[in-house]
Amino acid sequence: MDGGNPDEYWFCVKHHRVETPEDMCPARHRLGPYSTRAEAEHALERAEERNEEWDAADGED
């Protein structure tokens, strides 16, 4: 196991799946941790939203 609380979830960007401490890829491939499976399932969407927000904020300078 590569660390992690058994009640947390990660999203693996290499395999595009939700992972738990029992079946985790190395940390360099993961986003998280998330408190729920549903949050982890939407990790890429949330990351894209944040990137768009940051890009917009950069354009305001």
Steps between C-alpha positions, in 0.01 A plus 500: 500500500627847406346684795150626548209483733264209426211749492655707220487467121734607221466533126775337295578709192692211344215247514206745523348327801418562863742332738505412868798416722456133407571558128690828457744598229807707597427850627626664179198355318234602754277797573358526848430395760123542486252419775255321273515277195274748317746787558785285368296400193469869408863589572592577140194719453581695815865538397391637163264747669779622728741538208243712316446713812875552541543583131222756525657651811839519324335694218374764744850624585 
